Amino acid sequence: MAKSIKKETIILLGASSYIGRHILRNESWTCMFKIKAVSRLGAVGEQIQALNQKTEFITTDLTDYQAVQKLLTPGSIVINLAYSWLGGEEENLRMINNIIEVGKSKRIKRLVHCSTAAVVGRASDEMVTETSPCFPKTEYGKTKLKIEKILLDRSQKYFDVVILRPTSVFGPDGEPLKKLAREIMHGNRIKNYLKYCLFGSRRMNLVPINNVIDAIMFIVKNANDLKGQTYIVSNDDAPENNFIYISRFLMEKFNIQKYSIPKIPLPLGLLEFLLLVLGRNNINPRCNYSSEKIQKLGFSPKGTFQTALNEYAEWFLESHSK
């Protein structure tokens, strides 16, 4: 009899998150790795658990040091998607400190930490890279940046750390684009037209969920010591990744009549001022996030932005026709 190949263990923290749920739906993960799916509330969902009978589902609290001690295993790869929206900075920093300390003692192999491009905040440059200065304005962005710094300062001597910064992750049942899609399908046409004129060519900084999952897989499988590197995961190289194109595309997919009045060209500076007044994290409508660094490492997303946008529109139509 042929010997079975021992699978590497992946400990997926934050399995009930949007990215986590999509990882668990991806059969290639369960075929390639032994996965422990960890959720604080055990809210991964019965459907996903039924589809992933080879996956071990664990309910635990990452703020409890002893619970994390029982969870992590020597030589494992940890993917951290966990974030407590209700717990604030204190709770999230407690979680990452527990993960670091236990990771040291258990000698885990690698920690892939999913952060966010929102840590950059109000970027003055039109092309943001991993070396761009960070000035986050939201509690979420500030907390995520503190987590990054703690990870890099306290863990690099003990295990390999990689930080991924995805931009706005969209896909079926994801929050980005839901509001715009609802407004186009059901909203006031005059308000939609005015927003269409105001936002115009504003960059949307969307990245398909499958691209993010592929990037995580790419980093997990990379055999090199990545030495605390940070990588932006974006799809801003797609020219279609702007408000006006996406609006037109969704209107066409939803069979919404085109605006009879031509678009009034408004200066992007006006939009930037309004975003500043509203206290938005990123107020630069021309801002793009570069994924050149991870691409130079060898990563290439499988799908296109256009395909992901089309899949999203079809999902939205189907989910709203029931």
DRENROZA-101349 format. One record per atom (N, C-alpha, C): residue in one letter; x, y, z. Coordinates in steps of 0.2 Angstrom, whole numbers, padded with zeros to 4 digits, always signed. Example, Ala and Ser with C-alpha at 12.3 -4.5 7.8 and 13.67 -1.06 7.14 Angstrom:
<recs>
A+0066-0028+0039
A+0062-0022+0039
A+0066-0016+0039
S+0064-0011+0035
S+0068-0005+0036
S+0064+0000+0039
</recs>
This chain:
<recs>
M+0004-0006+0000
M+0000+0000+0000
M+0004+0006+0000
A+0002+0011-0004
A+0006+0018-0004
A+0005+0021+0002
K+0010+0024+0005
K+0009+0028+0011
K+0006+0035+0010
S+0001+0037+0014
S-0002+0043+0014
S+0003+0049+0016
I+0002+0054+0012
I+0007+0060+0013
I+0004+0064+0019
K+0008+0065+0024
K+0006+0069+0030
K+0004+0076+0028
K-0002+0079+0029
K-0004+0085+0027
K-0001+0090+0032
E+0001+0096+0030
E+0003+0102+0034
E-0003+0104+0038
T-0003+0106+0044
T-0008+0109+0048
T-0009+0116+0048
I-0015+0118+0046
I-0017+0125+0045
I-0022+0127+0051
I-0020+0132+0055
I-0025+0134+0060
I-0028+0140+0058
L-0034+0140+0057
L-0038+0146+0054
L-0041+0150+0059
L-0038+0155+0061
L-0042+0159+0067
L-0046+0164+0063
G-0052+0165+0066
G-0057+0169+0063
G-0061+0166+0057
A-0062+0159+0058
A-0065+0155+0052
A-0072+0158+0050
S-0076+0161+0055
S-0082+0164+0053
S-0082+0171+0050
S-0076+0173+0049
S-0076+0180+0045
S-0077+0179+0038
Y-0078+0184+0034
Y-0080+0183+0027
Y-0075+0180+0023
I-0068+0181+0024
I-0063+0178+0021
I-0062+0171+0023
G-0063+0170+0030
G-0063+0163+0032
G-0068+0158+0030
R-0074+0161+0029
R-0080+0156+0026
R-0078+0154+0019
H-0075+0159+0015
H-0074+0157+0008
H-0068+0153+0008
I-0063+0153+0012
I-0058+0148+0012
I-0061+0141+0013
L-0065+0140+0018
L-0068+0134+0020
L-0072+0131+0014
R-0075+0135+0010
R-0079+0133+0004
R-0075+0131-0001
N-0068+0132-0001
N-0063+0131-0006
N-0060+0124-0005
E-0062+0119-0009
E-0060+0112-0008
E-0053+0111-0009
S-0049+0115-0012
S-0042+0114-0013
S-0039+0115-0006
W-0041+0119-0002
W-0038+0119+0005
W-0039+0113+0009
T-0045+0110+0009
T-0046+0104+0013
T-0042+0098+0010
C-0041+0098+0003
C-0037+0093+0000
C-0030+0093+0002
M-0027+0099+0002
M-0020+0100+0003
M-0018+0101+0010
F-0022+0103+0015
F-0020+0104+0022
F-0025+0101+0027
K-0022+0100+0032
K-0027+0098+0038
K-0029+0104+0042
I-0035+0106+0042
I-0037+0113+0044
I-0041+0112+0051
K-0039+0116+0055
K-0043+0118+0061
K-0046+0124+0061
A-0052+0125+0060
A-0056+0131+0059
A-0059+0133+0066
V-0056+0139+0068
V-0057+0142+0074
V-0062+0148+0074
S-0067+0148+0078
S-0072+0153+0078
S-0073+0155+0086
R-0074+0161+0088
R-0076+0163+0095
R-0083+0160+0096
L-0087+0161+0092
L-0094+0160+0093
L-0096+0153+0090
G-0092+0150+0087
G-0093+0144+0083
G-0098+0145+0077
A-0098+0151+0075
A-0103+0153+0070
A-0100+0152+0063
V-0097+0147+0061
V-0095+0145+0055
V-0101+0143+0050
G-0106+0140+0053
G-0112+0139+0049
G-0112+0131+0048
E-0118+0129+0048
E-0119+0122+0048
E-0118+0119+0040
Q-0120+0123+0035
Q-0118+0122+0028
Q-0111+0120+0027
I-0107+0125+0030
I-0100+0124+0028
I-0097+0118+0032
Q-0099+0117+0038
Q-0097+0111+0042
Q-0099+0105+0038
A-0105+0105+0035
A-0107+0099+0032
A-0103+0098+0026
L-0100+0103+0022
L-0096+0102+0016
L-0089+0101+0018
N-0087+0102+0024
N-0080+0101+0026
N-0080+0096+0032
Q-0081+0090+0030
Q-0081+0085+0036
Q-0074+0083+0038
K-0069+0085+0033
K-0062+0083+0035
K-0059+0089+0039
T-0063+0094+0040
T-0060+0100+0044
T-0063+0099+0051
E-0058+0101+0056
E-0060+0101+0063
E-0062+0108+0065
F-0068+0109+0068
F-0071+0115+0069
F-0070+0116+0077
I-0068+0122+0079
I-0066+0123+0086
I-0069+0130+0088
T-0073+0130+0094
T-0075+0136+0097
T-0071+0138+0103
T-0068+0144+0103
T-0064+0146+0108
T-0063+0153+0108
D-0060+0156+0114
D-0059+0163+0115
D-0052+0165+0115
L-0050+0168+0110
L-0043+0170+0109
L-0040+0175+0114
T-0044+0178+0118
T-0042+0182+0123
T-0040+0178+0129
D-0042+0172+0129
D-0040+0167+0135
D-0033+0164+0133
Y-0028+0165+0137
Y-0022+0163+0135
Y-0022+0155+0136
Q-0025+0152+0141
Q-0025+0145+0141
Q-0028+0141+0135
A-0034+0145+0133
A-0037+0142+0127
A-0033+0142+0121
V-0029+0147+0120
V-0024+0148+0114
V-0018+0143+0115
Q-0016+0141+0121
Q-0011+0137+0123
Q-0013+0130+0120
K-0020+0128+0121
K-0022+0121+0119
K-0023+0121+0112
L-0024+0127+0108
L-0026+0127+0101
L-0020+0126+0097
L-0014+0130+0098
L-0009+0130+0093
L-0004+0124+0094
T-0001+0122+0089
T+0003+0116+0089
T+0009+0117+0086
P+0015+0113+0088
P+0021+0114+0085
P+0021+0113+0077
G+0025+0118+0074
G+0026+0117+0067
G+0020+0119+0062
S+0015+0121+0065
S+0009+0123+0062
S+0009+0130+0058
I+0005+0131+0053
I+0005+0137+0050
I-0002+0140+0053
V-0002+0146+0055
V-0007+0150+0058
V-0009+0155+0053
I-0016+0155+0051
I-0019+0161+0047
I-0023+0165+0052
N-0021+0171+0053
N-0025+0175+0058
N-0030+0180+0054
L-0036+0178+0054
L-0042+0183+0051
L-0046+0186+0057
A-0044+0184+0063
A-0048+0186+0069
A-0048+0193+0070
Y-0054+0196+0071
Y-0054+0203+0073
Y-0061+0204+0077
S-0061+0207+0083
S-0067+0208+0087
S-0069+0215+0086
W-0075+0216+0083
W-0077+0222+0081
W-0080+0226+0087
L-0083+0222+0092
L-0086+0224+0098
L-0081+0225+0104
G-0075+0222+0103
G-0070+0222+0109
G-0066+0228+0109
G-0065+0231+0103
G-0061+0237+0103
G-0053+0235+0103
E-0049+0240+0104
E-0042+0240+0104
E-0039+0235+0109
E-0042+0236+0115
E-0039+0232+0121
E-0040+0224+0120
E-0046+0222+0118
E-0047+0215+0117
E-0043+0212+0111
N-0043+0216+0105
N-0039+0214+0099
N-0031+0213+0101
L-0029+0218+0105
L-0022+0218+0107
L-0020+0212+0111
R-0025+0210+0116
R-0024+0204+0120
R-0024+0198+0116
M-0028+0198+0111
M-0029+0192+0107
M-0022+0191+0103
I-0019+0196+0100
I-0013+0195+0096
I-0007+0194+0101
N-0007+0197+0107
N-0002+0195+0112
N-0002+0188+0114
N-0008+0185+0115
N-0009+0178+0116
N-0006+0174+0111
I-0008+0175+0105
I-0006+0171+0099
I+0002+0172+0098
I+0005+0177+0099
I+0012+0178+0099
I+0016+0174+0104
E+0014+0175+0110
E+0017+0171+0116
E+0016+0164+0115
V+0010+0161+0114
V+0009+0154+0113
V+0013+0152+0107
G+0013+0156+0101
G+0017+0154+0095
G+0024+0153+0096
K+0027+0157+0101
K+0034+0157+0103
K+0035+0150+0106
S+0031+0149+0111
S+0032+0143+0116
S+0031+0136+0112
K+0026+0136+0107
K+0024+0130+0103
K+0028+0130+0097
R+0032+0135+0095
R+0037+0135+0089
R+0033+0134+0083
I+0028+0138+0082
I+0024+0137+0076
I+0028+0139+0070
K+0027+0137+0064
K+0031+0138+0058
K+0030+0145+0055
R+0024+0147+0054
R+0023+0154+0051
R+0016+0156+0053
L+0016+0163+0054
L+0009+0166+0055
L+0008+0171+0049
V+0003+0170+0046
V+0000+0174+0040
V-0005+0178+0043
H-0004+0185+0044
H-0009+0189+0047
H-0012+0193+0042
C-0019+0193+0042
C-0023+0197+0037
C-0024+0204+0040
S-0021+0209+0038
S-0022+0216+0040
S-0027+0219+0035
T-0026+0225+0034
T-0030+0229+0029
T-0026+0235+0026
A-0028+0236+0020
A-0025+0242+0017
A-0027+0249+0020
A-0032+0248+0024
A-0035+0254+0028
A-0030+0257+0033
V-0025+0253+0035
V-0020+0256+0039
V-0016+0262+0036
V-0016+0262+0030
V-0013+0268+0027
V-0016+0274+0028
G-0023+0274+0028
G-0027+0280+0030
G-0027+0285+0024
R-0026+0291+0026
R-0026+0297+0021
R-0019+0298+0018
A-0019+0294+0012
A-0013+0294+0008
A-0013+0300+0004
S-0007+0303+0004
S-0006+0309-0001
S-0004+0307-0008
D-0001+0301-0008
D+0002+0298-0015
D-0004+0295-0018
E-0004+0295-0025
E-0009+0292-0029
E-0007+0285-0030
M-0001+0282-0028
M+0001+0275-0029
M+0003+0273-0022
V+0000+0269-0018
V+0002+0267-0011
V+0005+0261-0012
T+0011+0260-0008
T+0015+0254-0008
T+0016+0252-0001
E+0019+0247+0001
E+0020+0244+0007
E+0024+0249+0012
T+0028+0254+0008
T+0033+0258+0012
T+0029+0265+0013
S+0023+0266+0010
S+0020+0272+0011
S+0018+0274+0019
P+0019+0280+0021
P+0018+0281+0028
P+0010+0280+0030
C+0009+0278+0036
C+0002+0276+0038
C-0001+0281+0043
F-0007+0284+0041
F-0010+0289+0045
F-0018+0287+0045
P-0019+0281+0048
P-0026+0279+0049
P-0030+0284+0053
K-0037+0285+0051
K-0041+0289+0055
K-0047+0286+0059
T-0048+0279+0057
T-0053+0276+0060
T-0050+0271+0066
E-0054+0269+0071
E-0052+0265+0076
E-0050+0258+0073
Y-0053+0256+0068
Y-0051+0250+0065
Y-0044+0250+0062
G-0043+0255+0058
G-0037+0256+0055
G-0031+0257+0060
K-0032+0261+0065
K-0027+0262+0070
K-0026+0255+0074
T-0031+0251+0076
T-0030+0245+0079
T-0026+0240+0075
K-0028+0240+0069
K-0025+0235+0064
K-0017+0237+0063
L-0016+0243+0063
L-0009+0245+0062
L-0005+0244+0069
K-0008+0245+0075
K-0004+0243+0081
K-0003+0235+0081
I-0008+0231+0079
I-0007+0224+0079
I-0001+0222+0074
E+0000+0225+0068
E+0005+0224+0064
E+0012+0226+0067
K+0012+0231+0071
K+0019+0233+0074
K+0020+0229+0079
I+0016+0226+0083
I+0017+0222+0089
I+0019+0215+0086
L+0016+0213+0081
L+0018+0207+0077
L+0026+0207+0075
L+0027+0212+0072
L+0034+0213+0069
L+0039+0214+0074
D+0038+0217+0080
D+0042+0219+0085
D+0044+0213+0089
R+0039+0208+0090
R+0039+0203+0096
R+0040+0196+0093
S+0039+0195+0087
S+0038+0188+0085
S+0044+0186+0080
Q+0047+0190+0076
Q+0051+0188+0071
Q+0057+0184+0072
K+0059+0184+0079
K+0065+0180+0081
K+0063+0173+0082
Y+0056+0172+0082
Y+0054+0165+0085
Y+0050+0161+0079
F+0047+0165+0075
F+0043+0161+0069
F+0042+0166+0063
D+0041+0164+0057
D+0040+0168+0051
D+0034+0171+0052
V+0034+0178+0050
V+0028+0182+0050
V+0027+0185+0043
V+0021+0185+0041
V+0019+0188+0034
V+0013+0192+0035
I+0013+0198+0033
I+0007+0203+0034
I+0004+0204+0027
L-0002+0203+0026
L-0006+0204+0020
L-0011+0210+0021
R-0011+0215+0017
R-0015+0220+0017
R-0020+0221+0011
P-0025+0217+0011
P-0030+0217+0006
P-0034+0224+0006
T-0035+0226+0000
T-0040+0232-0001
T-0047+0230+0001
S-0052+0234-0002
S-0059+0232+0000
S-0061+0226-0004
V-0062+0220+0000
V-0063+0214-0002
V-0071+0213-0004
F-0072+0211-0010
F-0079+0210-0013
F-0080+0204-0016
G-0086+0202-0016
G-0088+0195-0018
G-0095+0194-0016
P-0098+0188-0018
P-0105+0186-0016
P-0106+0187-0008
D-0111+0190-0006
D-0113+0191+0001
D-0108+0196+0004
G-0103+0199+0001
G-0099+0203+0004
G-0102+0210+0005
E-0100+0214+0010
E-0102+0221+0011
E-0101+0226+0005
P-0094+0226+0003
P-0093+0231-0002
P-0097+0230-0008
L-0100+0235-0011
L-0104+0235-0017
L-0111+0234-0015
K-0113+0231-0010
K-0120+0230-0008
K-0124+0236-0008
K-0122+0242-0005
K-0125+0248-0005
K-0126+0251-0012
L-0121+0251-0016
L-0121+0254-0022
L-0126+0250-0027
A-0126+0243-0026
A-0130+0239-0030
A-0138+0240-0028
R-0139+0241-0021
R-0146+0242-0019
R-0148+0249-0022
E-0144+0254-0021
E-0146+0260-0024
E-0148+0260-0031
I-0144+0257-0035
I-0145+0256-0042
I-0151+0253-0044
M-0153+0247-0040
M-0159+0243-0041
M-0165+0246-0039
H-0164+0249-0033
H-0171+0252-0029
H-0171+0259-0027
G-0165+0262-0028
G-0164+0269-0025
G-0167+0275-0030
N-0167+0281-0027
N-0170+0287-0031
N-0165+0288-0037
R-0168+0288-0043
R-0164+0289-0049
R-0161+0296-0049
I-0164+0301-0047
I-0161+0308-0047
I-0154+0308-0042
K-0155+0305-0036
K-0150+0305-0031
K-0144+0300-0034
N-0146+0295-0037
N-0141+0291-0041
N-0137+0294-0046
Y-0140+0298-0050
Y-0137+0302-0055
Y-0132+0307-0052
L-0134+0311-0047
L-0130+0316-0044
L-0124+0312-0041
K-0125+0307-0038
K-0119+0303-0035
K-0114+0301-0041
Y-0117+0299-0046
Y-0114+0296-0052
Y-0109+0302-0055
C-0112+0308-0055
C-0108+0314-0057
C-0103+0316-0052
L-0104+0315-0046
L-0099+0317-0041
L-0094+0312-0040
F-0095+0306-0040
F-0090+0301-0039
F-0086+0300-0045
G-0089+0300-0051
G-0086+0299-0057
G-0081+0294-0058
S-0075+0296-0059
S-0069+0291-0060
S-0065+0289-0053
R-0069+0291-0048
R-0065+0289-0041
R-0063+0281-0041
R-0057+0280-0039
R-0055+0273-0039
R-0059+0270-0033
M-0061+0264-0034
M-0065+0260-0029
M-0060+0255-0025
N-0054+0254-0027
N-0050+0250-0023
N-0053+0243-0021
L-0057+0240-0025
L-0060+0233-0024
L-0055+0228-0026
V-0055+0222-0022
V-0051+0216-0024
V-0056+0210-0023
P-0056+0206-0028
P-0060+0200-0028
P-0058+0195-0022
I-0063+0192-0019
I-0062+0188-0013
I-0057+0182-0015
N-0058+0180-0021
N-0054+0174-0024
N-0047+0176-0024
N-0046+0182-0026
N-0039+0185-0027
N-0035+0185-0020
V-0039+0187-0015
V-0037+0187-0008
V-0035+0180-0005
I-0040+0175-0007
I-0039+0168-0005
I-0033+0165-0008
D-0032+0167-0015
D-0026+0164-0018
D-0020+0167-0016
A-0020+0173-0014
A-0014+0176-0011
A-0012+0173-0004
I-0017+0172+0000
I-0016+0168+0006
I-0013+0161+0005
M-0016+0158+0000
M-0013+0151-0001
M-0006+0151-0004
F-0005+0156-0008
F+0002+0157-0011
F+0007+0158-0005
I+0006+0163+0000
I+0010+0164+0005
I+0011+0158+0010
V+0006+0154+0011
V+0006+0148+0015
V+0010+0143+0012
K+0010+0142+0005
K+0014+0137+0002
K+0021+0139+0000
N+0023+0146+0001
N+0030+0148+0000
N+0035+0145+0004
A+0040+0142+0002
A+0044+0138+0006
A+0050+0143+0009
N+0050+0149+0007
N+0056+0153+0009
N+0054+0156+0016
D+0059+0159+0019
D+0058+0163+0025
D+0056+0170+0023
L+0050+0172+0024
L+0048+0179+0021
L+0050+0184+0026
K+0053+0183+0032
K+0056+0188+0036
K+0052+0194+0038
G+0046+0193+0040
G+0042+0199+0042
G+0040+0204+0036
Q+0039+0201+0030
Q+0037+0205+0025
Q+0030+0207+0025
T+0028+0213+0022
T+0021+0215+0021
T+0019+0216+0014
Y+0014+0213+0012
Y+0012+0213+0005
Y+0004+0216+0004
I+0004+0221+0000
I-0003+0223-0002
I-0006+0218-0007
V-0012+0217-0006
V-0016+0213-0011
V-0022+0217-0014
S-0021+0219-0020
S-0026+0223-0023
S-0027+0221-0030
N-0032+0225-0033
N-0033+0224-0040
N-0034+0231-0044
D-0030+0235-0041
D-0030+0242-0044
D-0027+0243-0051
D-0024+0238-0053
D-0021+0238-0060
D-0027+0237-0065
A-0033+0235-0063
A-0038+0235-0067
A-0041+0242-0069
P-0041+0244-0075
P-0044+0251-0076
P-0051+0251-0075
E-0055+0246-0074
E-0062+0246-0073
E-0064+0247-0066
N-0059+0247-0061
N-0060+0247-0054
N-0061+0255-0052
N-0066+0258-0055
N-0068+0264-0053
N-0076+0265-0053
F-0078+0270-0050
F-0085+0271-0048
F-0090+0271-0055
I-0088+0275-0059
I-0092+0276-0065
I-0093+0270-0069
Y-0087+0266-0070
Y-0087+0260-0074
Y-0092+0255-0070
I-0091+0254-0064
I-0095+0249-0060
I-0102+0251-0060
S-0104+0257-0059
S-0111+0259-0059
S-0114+0258-0066
R-0110+0259-0072
R-0113+0258-0078
R-0114+0250-0079
F-0109+0246-0077
F-0109+0239-0078
F-0115+0236-0074
L-0116+0238-0068
L-0122+0236-0064
L-0129+0238-0067
M-0129+0244-0069
M-0135+0246-0072
M-0137+0242-0078
E-0132+0240-0082
E-0133+0236-0088
E-0135+0229-0086
K-0132+0226-0081
K-0134+0220-0079
K-0141+0219-0075
F-0143+0225-0072
F-0149+0225-0069
F-0155+0227-0073
N-0153+0229-0080
N-0158+0231-0085
N-0161+0238-0082
I-0157+0242-0080
I-0159+0249-0078
I-0157+0254-0083
Q-0162+0258-0085
Q-0161+0262-0091
Q-0155+0267-0090
K-0151+0268-0095
K-0146+0273-0094
K-0148+0280-0093
Y-0144+0284-0090
Y-0146+0291-0089
Y-0147+0295-0095
S-0153+0298-0096
S-0154+0302-0102
S-0150+0309-0103
I-0148+0311-0097
I-0144+0317-0096
I-0136+0315-0096
P-0132+0318-0100
P-0125+0317-0100
P-0122+0318-0093
K-0117+0314-0091
K-0114+0315-0085
K-0110+0322-0084
I-0112+0326-0079
I-0109+0333-0078
I-0102+0332-0075
P-0097+0334-0078
P-0090+0333-0075
P-0089+0337-0069
L-0088+0334-0063
L-0087+0338-0057
L-0080+0337-0055
P-0076+0342-0053
P-0069+0341-0051
P-0068+0336-0045
L-0063+0331-0046
L-0062+0327-0040
L-0060+0330-0034
G-0058+0336-0034
G-0056+0340-0028
G-0062+0341-0024
L-0068+0342-0027
L-0074+0343-0023
L-0076+0337-0019
L-0075+0331-0023
L-0076+0325-0019
L-0072+0324-0013
E-0065+0326-0014
E-0060+0325-0009
E-0062+0329-0003
F-0065+0335-0004
F-0067+0340+0001
F-0073+0337+0005
L-0078+0334+0001
L-0083+0331+0005
L-0081+0325+0009
L-0077+0321+0006
L-0075+0315+0010
L-0071+0317+0016
L-0067+0323+0016
L-0064+0325+0022
L-0069+0328+0027
V-0074+0331+0025
V-0079+0334+0029
V-0083+0328+0033
L-0084+0322+0029
L-0087+0317+0032
L-0083+0312+0036
G-0076+0314+0036
G-0072+0310+0041
G-0070+0304+0038
R-0070+0303+0032
R-0068+0296+0029
R-0060+0295+0030
N-0059+0288+0030
N-0052+0286+0031
N-0047+0288+0025
N-0050+0286+0019
N-0046+0288+0013
N-0050+0293+0009
I-0047+0299+0008
I-0051+0305+0005
I-0048+0306-0002
N-0043+0302-0004
N-0040+0303-0011
N-0044+0299-0016
P-0048+0302-0020
P-0051+0299-0025
P-0047+0296-0031
R-0041+0298-0031
R-0036+0295-0036
R-0032+0290-0034
C-0032+0288-0027
C-0028+0283-0024
C-0028+0276-0027
N-0023+0273-0028
N-0022+0266-0030
N-0017+0263-0026
Y-0018+0256-0024
Y-0014+0252-0020
Y-0010+0247-0025
S-0004+0247-0024
S+0001+0243-0029
S+0001+0236-0026
S+0000+0231-0030
S+0002+0224-0028
S+0008+0222-0031
E+0012+0226-0034
E+0018+0224-0037
E+0023+0220-0033
K+0023+0221-0026
K+0028+0218-0022
K+0027+0210-0022
I+0020+0209-0021
I+0018+0201-0020
I+0019+0198-0027
Q+0017+0202-0033
Q+0018+0199-0039
Q+0025+0198-0041
K+0030+0202-0039
K+0037+0201-0040
K+0039+0194-0036
L+0036+0193-0031
L+0037+0187-0027
L+0035+0180-0031
G+0031+0182-0036
G+0028+0176-0040
G+0021+0175-0040
F+0017+0179-0036
F+0010+0178-0036
F+0006+0181-0042
S+0002+0178-0045
S-0002+0180-0050
S-0010+0178-0049
P-0014+0182-0048
P-0021+0180-0047
P-0024+0176-0053
K-0028+0172-0052
K-0031+0167-0057
K-0036+0171-0061
G-0041+0174-0058
G-0047+0177-0061
G-0046+0185-0062
T-0050+0188-0067
T-0049+0195-0068
T-0055+0199-0064
F-0053+0205-0064
F-0058+0209-0060
F-0065+0209-0064
Q-0065+0209-0071
Q-0071+0209-0074
Q-0075+0203-0073
T-0072+0197-0072
T-0075+0191-0071
T-0078+0191-0064
A-0075+0194-0059
A-0077+0194-0052
A-0083+0199-0052
L-0083+0204-0055
L-0088+0209-0055
L-0095+0206-0058
N-0094+0202-0064
N-0099+0199-0067
N-0102+0194-0062
E-0098+0190-0059
E-0101+0185-0054
E-0105+0188-0048
Y-0102+0194-0046
Y-0105+0198-0041
Y-0112+0200-0043
A-0113+0203-0049
A-0119+0205-0051
A-0124+0200-0052
E-0122+0194-0055
E-0126+0188-0055
E-0129+0186-0049
W-0124+0186-0044
W-0126+0184-0037
W-0131+0189-0034
F-0130+0195-0035
F-0135+0200-0032
F-0142+0199-0035
L-0142+0198-0042
L-0148+0197-0045
L-0152+0191-0043
E-0148+0186-0042
E-0152+0180-0040
E-0154+0180-0033
S-0150+0183-0028
S-0152+0184-0021
S-0158+0189-0020
H-0159+0194-0025
H-0164+0198-0024
H-0170+0197-0028
S-0170+0191-0032
S-0176+0189-0035
S-0180+0184-0031
K-0177+0182-0026
K-0181+0177-0021
K-0186+0180-0017
</recs>
